[in-house]
């Protein structure tokens, strides 16, 4: 990015224009906690930014400098340090002006320059789509955040001010930005414990994403406010009266639930507004943890609690460090009343999250666990980055992890893990350690063996059973919930596919070279170097992988290599072709070689292989209709043969037409079982009146094994006809 930037002319340190009025207000705010030297550097940053943005205006018509000053003012509310404030004032200069990173580093230090760089978009790079550009920008920002949390704090302040001034944008852009904020920025604010910011981003996003719904709901809330004022006042008075009777000094606050929270509840539970009763809540702030539980007892003695609605986030804090007791009571006139009970320190952390690191530095004991959790999450971002191939995939994994975990489970040693709702034992295994996830084969939940796709519930104790040679199953991707599990499974499968595709590509190319009278071992370094250079490829392994995945045709690569070899050795252009020979198939190669699901070939069947782009070699029956259209394209299919001596079992489907008689299914199944054949699936169709059509998916060793099974079934008296189901559903 620096190399693309144009060198900036010297900018004066002193102001040349009138100071934006809001900066004076900001400076007064900063004087309450920053030193004089820091204030001087911030003054310099302001004048530098004002000069750089001279002549630029926002869509609202205000001078552009008004935006950086507003962002810095939000950052100042969190009492962030001078470097963060300088970054807030300069966060757009690299993106919107000719200022370079090097110049910022020279004037304000390397740290400030790194923060500004982390906040700048990748506008100089060409992307294939807006989605890819967005994903790459997020990847850059989140990775910068992993090394310095101030990057995301300034970015969140930037997004908040943009959302507050979104009215000047055209409707389509407002909706797009609102969706992006709801999906990314609000969840990040929540994950970092910035509760006030999280709520405001949600409200503003809701307002611009669904303006009509927002106005209708706001009007309904205003009308309900008057109707329920009596209930709220009575509950507030009762709480304020009861707590002192129990010797509890507390600050009691009534609060109205946010519009977006009410709207989401209506959508998720299919409720009308009149059915959402708990739109008001109360917050009780006490002196210490002991008083929290004492206050809970006092409230439960006054109003009956709703069963199942009590949550103890004191003993088990949320992943973002949030701590509080939550309970729902049946108040006057049967109205549900939600109450949160917490200490003052917990309240500060609940509102400002990781920003408490700057606000309350002296209270290290309270913040240690929060800082550790945040650090752990940031490290997980780096791990996701290392295992995610593309930016869009990385963003997908991060989005999954941004939504708050609500399920708390225990390891056999009693360690608590916070997991997203719907998590499975596979998610838990990867949360413990990547190697545990990769080697996972089974699990025990509360001492009982359970399927790996079981959904974990609060309080479950989970034990993972591993095996040394086990590998991740692609089917896990259909039910895992955490970004880490999804990323690690995909990473393993891609690596395995890469290794297998290289081996397959080598075999296919060797086969394709035979008609030219060559083998891979005979291709010289000169021929390889020339071939790779002409095609801009870095290594032979990349060529093998492309062939194995169907991205390159082996016959074309073989022809080019043969020509390069001939030019070096002086061989004649025309040579006597030799038979290519067949690729030997075991049926258990893995990802790069797959048996077609349309025709289920088994050892002993005449087979043919087709190269499918991006998926490798697919083996079909010789007469499968799916490959019939490829017969004319010699480059798309390869000769394959079964390798003898494999005890693996193969799936095959047979269809049996029988008389509609009692016990016929049991008779047929018994004969199949006697032939040491496993039944994977069975279905029945009796629409033919006096006859029943039975379809069995069986596991057999080879064609001879299948023939014995079919002969045995044919001897059953009620069987009329039997056949094997092939390619397009036909029976033969």
N, C-alpha and C positions, 0 to 999 in steps of 0.2 A: 504494500500500500504506500509506503514511504517513497519507493522508487517512482511511483506514478504521480506523486504530488509535485506541484510546481513550487519552486523556491519562493518564499514570501519576501516582499520588501520589508525593511526594518519598520517596526511599529513603535510609536512613541509610548513611553511608560506613563506619561501624564495625560490626563483627559483632554481631548480636543473638542468634545461636544458636551452638551448639558447632561448631567447624570440622571439616569432614569429614576423617577421618584421612589419606586419600590426598592431600589438598592439601598437607599438611606434607611428604610425600615428594616431591611435584612441586616444591615451593618449594626444597628442598635441591638438586634436579636443576638448577633454573634459576639458583641462586646461583653455579653453576660457570662461567656464561658471560654472565650479564646484569648490568647496572649496578644500583646501589641504587635509582635513580629509577625504572627500569623495573620492578623488583620491587615497589615501592610501588604503581604503577599496576595491576599484575597482582593484588596483594592487594585493591585497590579493586574490580576487575572481578569477583573471586571473591565478595566480600561482596554486590555488586550482584546477581549471578546467583543467589546463595543466597537472598537476600531475595525476588527475583522468582519463584523456583521453590518458595518456602515452601509446604508442604502438598501438593506434587505428588510422586508416587511412580512408579517404573517398574513394569512388570508383575512383575518379580522381587521387588518389595517394598522395594527400596532407595530411599532419598531420591533425587529426580530429579537433584540437584546432583552425584551420583556420576558421571553420564554426561558432563557438560561437563568435569569434572576429569579423567576418563579420556581424553577426546579431547585435552585440552591436554597431558597426559602423553605421548601418542603424538607430538604436534607437537613437544614439547620434545626428543624423541629425535633429531629432525632439526635441532636447534639453531635453530629459526625465531625471528624477532624478536618483540619485545613486542607489536606490533600483531596479529600472527597469533595469539599466545597469548591476547590479550584477545578476539579474534574467536572462538577456540575455546571460551572460557568463556561467551561470550554468544550462541553461535550459535543457540540455541533460544528466546531471550527474546522476540524479535519474533513468532515463530511461535506460541508456547504461552502467552504472557502479554500483558498490556496495555501493554507497553513499546513506544514508537515509535522509529523511526529517528532522529528529531530529538533525542530525549532521549539516545540513545546518542552521537550526534555531540556534544552539549553536554558530556557527562561525559567521553568518552574520545577525542574527536577525529573529524574527518570520515572519515579513512582507515579506522578501526575500524568506523565505521557503515556504510561502503560494503561492507566485507568481510562484515559480518553480513547486510546486505541481500542480497548475492549468494548467501548460503547459505540464505536463507529461501525457503520454498515459496510458490507463488501461491495460497494457500488461499482468499483472498477473491474469486477469480474463478470464475464458473460455467463448467464445461467440458461438452462434449457426451458425453464418455466418459472412462474412467480412462486409456486410452491417450493421448488428447489432452492430458489434464492432466499425465501423466508426461512427454510430449514437450515441453510448454511449460516445465515445471520444468527439464528438462535444458537447453533453449535458454537460459533465463535464467542458469543456473549456468555453462554453458560460455562464454557471452558475458562474464559477469563475470570468469571465469578468463582470458579473452583480454586483459583490461585489467590484471588482477593475479593472478598465478599462485598466490598464497597462498590464494585462494578454493578451488581444487580440492584443494590440499594439506590444508586443514582438513576439507573435505568427505570426502576419502579416509580421514582419521583417524576421522571420525564414522562412516563406513560400516564401517570395520574393527572399531570397538568394538561397533557394533550386530550385526555378524556373530558376534563372540565371545560375545555374550549372546543369541543367537537361539533358544536352547533353550526359552525361556519363551513363545515365540509358538506359536499353533496351527499344525498341520502345513501347511495350505494356504497360509498367509501366509509360512511359512518357505520353501516351495518358490518362491513368487512372488518374494520378495526375493533368494533364491539365484540364480534365473535372471537377474534384473535386474543383480545384481552380476557374474555371469559375462559378460553381454553388454556392459555399459557400464563399471563401475568398475574391474574387473580389467584390461581392455584399456587404460583411461586410465592406470592405474598403470604398466603395461608401456610405454606410449608415452612416459611421462615418465621412464622408467628406474628406477622404484622397484621393484627386483626382489624384495626381501624381502616388501614389501607385496603385490606382484602374486601371488607364490606362496601367501602365507597366505590372500588373498581367494579364490583358486582352490580351495585345500584346503577352506576352510570352506563355500564354495558347493557343492562336490561332496558334502561330508558331509551338507548339508541338502537338496540336490536329489535325491540318490539314497542315502538312509541305509543301505539294505540292501547295495547294491553297495559302498559305502564300507567297511562292517564286514567283508564277505567279503574284499575286497582287502587291507585292513589285516591281517587274520588270515593271509592267504597271504604277505604281505611279512614278517611276524614269523617265520613258519616258514622262509622262504627265507633269512632273515638268518643263522640258525645254520648252514644248509647251505653258504652261500657265504662264511662268515667266513674260512675258510682261504685261498680265492682272493684275497679283498680284502687280507688281511694280507700275503700273499706279494707282491702287486703293489706295495703301499705300501712294503714293505721294499726291494724292488728299485729303485723310483724314488728313494727316499731315499739309496740306496747309489750309484746311477749318476750322479746330477747333480753331487755333489762331485768325482767323477772327471773331469768335464768342466770343472771350475772354476766351477760355478754354485751360488751360495748361494740356497736356495729354501725356502719354507714349503710343505709338501705336505699337503693335506687330503683325506681320503676323505669322500665324501658319498653319501647314499642319495637316489635320485630321488624326486620327490614323487608321491604317490598319484594325483593328477589327471593328471599327465603320463603315468604308466604306463597309466592307464585310457584316456586319449585315444589313445595309441598302439595299444592293443588294439582300440579301436573303428575307427580309421582304417585299420589294416592287417589287420583281421579275425584277430587273434591271440588265443590263449589265454594265461593268465598264464605257463604253463610255457615258452611260446615267446618271451617277452620276457626276453632274457638280460641286456641292459645296464641293470639296475636300479641299479647302482652306478657312480659316476664319481669322478674325482679332480680336484682343483684345485691347480695349481702356481703359486705367487705368487713372482715374481722381482724383481730390482732395477730393470732398465730394459728397453727395447724390444729391444735387441741380445740380451740374455739370454733373451728369449722365444723367438726363432728358434733360438738355440743349444740351449735346453732341448728344443725340438721335434726337433732333430737327434739329441739324446741319447736321447730316447724312441723314435724311429723306428729307432735302431740296436739298441735292446733288444727291442722287440716289432714285428712287422710291422704297418704301417698298413693299414686297410681302404680299398681304392680308392674314390674319390668321396666319402669321409667327412671330408675336410679342408676347413675354412673359415677364411679369413683375415679376421677382423673388425678387425685392427690397421690394415691398409692401407685397408680400406673399412669404417668403423664403421657400425653399424646406425643407423636413423633416430633412435633414442632416445639415441644417444651411446655405446652399449655397444661396448667393444673387448676382444677376446680372440682367442686362437688355439684352434680346436677340432679335435681329431683323435680318431679311434676306432682302437684297437689290438686285435690278437688276443692276449689274455693267456693265462695258464696254463690248460690243459685246453680250449683253444679258446673261452674266454669273451671276448666283446667287452668292451672297457674304454674308456669315454669320458673324455678328459682335456681340461681347459681350462687354458690358460697365459696369464697376464696379469701386469702390474706391480701394485704395491700401490695406486698412484693409480687405475689402471683398476679395481681391485677395489672401491675406495671408491665410484667413480661407478657401477659395475655394481649395487651394493647400494642406493645412495641416490639415483641419478639427478639430477634437477634440484635436489633438496634439497642437493646438494653445493655449490650456489651460496652457501648459507648456512654449510655445514659447513667448506668449504675456500676461503674468499674469497681467500686470498693466492695461490692457484695459478691465476692468471688464464689462463695459456697453455693449460693442460690443459682448461679449461672453456669457452673462447671458442667452439669449434665446436659444443659441445653447446648452449650458450645460443642460438647463431644458429639451430640446427635447431629448437629449441623455439619460439623467437620466430617462425620461418617457419611452423610448424604452427599456432600461435595466430592468426597473420594469416590463414591459410587458413580457419580457423573463421569469422572475420569475413566473408570472401569468400563462404563457403557460406551464411551467414546472409542476405547481401544478395541472393543469387540463388535462395534457397529460399522458396517461397510460404508454406507452412504449417509449423508446428512439427514435425509428424510426418515431413514430407519432409526437414527439416533433420536430425532425429535419424537417419533412415535413411542419409543421406549421411555423417554423423559415424561411425555404426557401421561403415560400409564402410571408412573410413579408419583406424579404431582397430586393425584387425588387422594385425600387423606385416608390413612388406614384406620379401621374401626374394629378389627378383630385382634385380640391379644391371646397368644398361645404360648405354651411353655415347652422348653426342651426337657429331656429326662433329668437334667441336673437343676432344673428350676429357673433357668434364664428366660426372661420375658422377651418375646418378639412381637412387634407391631406389624400386622399384615393388612393389605387392602381387603375389603369385603370380597368374598368369592374365592379367596386364595385356597390353594390345594397343598398337600404334602410336598409336591414337587417345588412349589414356590418356597416353602419352608426350608427344604433341603438346600436350595441355592442361597437362601438368606444366611444359612449357617456357614457354608463355604462352597465355592464353585466346584471343587473336586467331589464334595458330598453329593451335589446335584447331578454331576455327570455320571457318578457310579451308583445312583439310586436305583433300586430294583423293587422295593416294597416298603411298607410303613406300618407302624402300629399307632393307633390313636386311642389314647386312654387305655393302653394295654391290649387292644384288640387289633388283629390284622384287618386292614381296610384297603380298598382300592386307592391307587395314587390320584385318581381324579376326585376323591371325596372333598367336599367343601368344609373347610375348617370353621369351627365356631369358638366363641369366646370361652377361654378357660381350658381348651383342649391341651392335653399333653401329647406331643408328637415325637415319635422315635423313628428315625430313618434307617432302613436296612440297606447296606451297600454290597456290591460284588466287585472284585478287582477288575474283571474284564467287561463290565457292563458299560453301555454307551447310551447317550440320550436318545429317546424315541421321538421321531418327527410328530407323532400323534399328540405329544405333550403340548405342542403349540396351540392346539385347539382349546385347551382349558387352563393354562397357566395365566396368572393375573399380574405378576410383577414384571417391571421392565427388565430387571436383572436376569430373571429366569428366561424370559423370552430372548433377550440378547445373547445369553450364553448358549442356549440351545441352537439358535440360528448360527452362531459363530462356529460351534462344533460341527454342525451339519455341513456348513460351507467348506470348512477345512477338510472334512472327510470326503466331500464330493470333489474337492480340488485334487486330493491325492489319488482318488480312484479314477477321476477323469484323465489325469496324466498317464496312469498305467494303461487305461483303455486306449487312449490316443496313440500311445507308443505301439500297442499291438495292431491297431487299425492301420497306422502308417506303414508298419513293417509288412503287413499283408498287401497294401497298395503298391509297395515298391517291388514286389516279386515279379509282376509282369515286365518290369524294366530290367530284370536280371540283377537286382540289387537287394541288399538288406540294410537295416539301419547302421550296422557296424561298419559297412563299407562306405558310407557317406563321409567325405572328408571334411575337415574343419573349414577349408576354403569354401566348399559348397554351402555348408551351413551358414557361415558368416555372410556370404553373399545373399543368400535367401533371407536371412533375418534383417540385413541392412536394407534391402529393397522394399521390405514390408514394414519397416519401422517397429520391429518386435525386439524385445530385450533378450529373450532366452528361448532355448529349445523347449524348456518346460512349458512355457506359455503356449507354444504351438501345439504341443501334445494335449494340453488342457483344452484348447479351443477345438481340436479334433474330437476329443472324447465327449465334449459337450455339444457337438454338432454345429459349432460356429464356423468351422472350416471343413471342407470336403477332403478326405485323405487322398483321393485320386488326383486332385489338382495339386496338392502339396507334393505328392510323390513325383508328379510330372515335372514340376519346377525344380525339385532337388536333383532329379535325374539329368535335366538339362544342364544345371550348374556343374554336376559331376562330370558330364560328358565334355564340357568345355575345358575343364581342368585336365582331364586324362587324355583328351583327344580321341575318345571312342566314337565310332560312327553313330549318326543320329538314329538309324534304324537297327534295332537288335531283335533277336528272336525272343518273343514273350514266353514267360513261364507261368504255369498255373499259380494263382494267387494263394490257394490254400484257405482253409476256414478258420475262423476264430472259435476257440473252444469255450463252451459255456457250462458252468457248474450250476447256475441258478441261484447262487448265494453270494454273488460279487458285491452287492450292496447298492449304493445310490446310483453309480454311473451305469450299471447294467440292470435293467428291470424287465421282468416278465410281464407281457401285456395283459391287462385285466379284461380286454374284450374277448380273448380266445383261450386264456389260461393254458399255454403250452406246458407239457410235461416231458421228462426224459423219454426218448423213444419216438416222439413226434417229429416229423420233418419240419424244420423251422427255418426262419429267415430273420435277419436283423435289420432294423431301420435306424437311421441317425436322426434324432429329434433335436432341434436347435435348443440349446440351453439345458437339455435333460439327459443327453448321452445316448446309449444304445438301448433300444427296446426290441425284445424278442417276441415274434409272433408265430403262429402256425403258418405253414407254407401256403395254405389256401385261404388265409384270413382275408375277408373283403376289405378290411381297413388298409392293407398294404397293396391290394391289387392295383390301385391307381399309381403306385410308385414303381411298378415293374419297368416302365419305360425309362425311368431316371436312374441310370446305373450308379450315379454318385451318391444316391440316397440310401441304397441298401447294400448289405454286406453278407457274405456267406458265413454261416455259423453252424456249429455242430455241438452236440452234447458231449461233455467229458465223462467217461465211464467211471463207475465206482463211487457214487455219491449217495449217502443214506438220507439226504434231506427229503422232507415231505412237501408236496406241491398241491396247490388248490386246483380242483377241477369240478365242473358242474355237470350232473346228469339229470335227465328228466324221465320219469317212470309213469306210464299210463296204466292204471290198475282198475279192476272192477270195484265198484262202491260196496265194499263188504266190511263187516266188523273186524277190527284188529289187523287190517292190512298194513297200516303204517308200522305197527310193532313188528310184523313179520319181516318186512323189507329192512327195517333198521337192524334187526337181529342178524340177518344174513350179512349186511355190510360190516357189522361189528365182528363177526366171526372171521372175516378176511383181514383182521388187524388194520381196519381203516377207520379214521376218525371222522365223524359227521360235524362239520363246522356250522351248517345252517340247513334248515328244511322249511319249505313253504308248500301250501296245498291249494289246489284250485279244483272245485267240484262243479263248475258251471256246465260240465258236459253230461249232466244227468246221471246216467247209470255208471259213469266212469269218473275217476279222480286222477288229476295230474299232479304228481309229486315231484318237486325239484329239490335235489340234494346238492349241497356244496361239500365235497369230500376232500380229504387229504390222502394222497397216494404217493408211492415212491417213484413209479414210472408207468409207462403205457402197459406193460405186462401186468402190473399190479391192478391197474384199472380194469383190464380185460377179465381178470379172475373175479373181481367184484361184480362186474356186469353179468358174467355167466351165472354166478350164484343167484343174483336177483332175478334173472330171467327164468330160473327154475321154480320160483314162487308161483303157485297155481293161479293166483289172481292177477298176475302181471300180464298185460296185453302187449305192451311195447316198451322198449327202453332205448335210450340214445344219449349221446354226449352233446352238451350244448356248446356250440362253437361261436365264432366271431360275432355275427349280427343277431344272435339269438336263435339261429337255426339249429336243428337237432340232426346229428349225423352219426 
